[in-house]
């Protein structure tokens, strides 16, 4: 079979699958140029948004929040260690 015959056979098989899909009641949706079906948030690469520069107030608020979170984590770890010690002593 020549390359052209293989290509034609592949095209015929593809068209048969498309016709079968359309016969089931499916429709092809055509969007206008530039339209998006969903909003994509890029996190890296060429289209990624740059990180915002924090103001001094935001930096201070973040430090306070981080300190509170660290204290809460330390408290939870201490409580867990205490419970483990009690369990091991029994």
Secondary structure, 3 states (H helix, E strand, C coil): CCHHHHHHHHHHHHHHHHHHHHHCCCCCCCCCCCCCCCCCCCCCCCCCCCCCCCCHHHHHHHHHHHHHHHHHHHHHHHHHHHHHHHHHHC
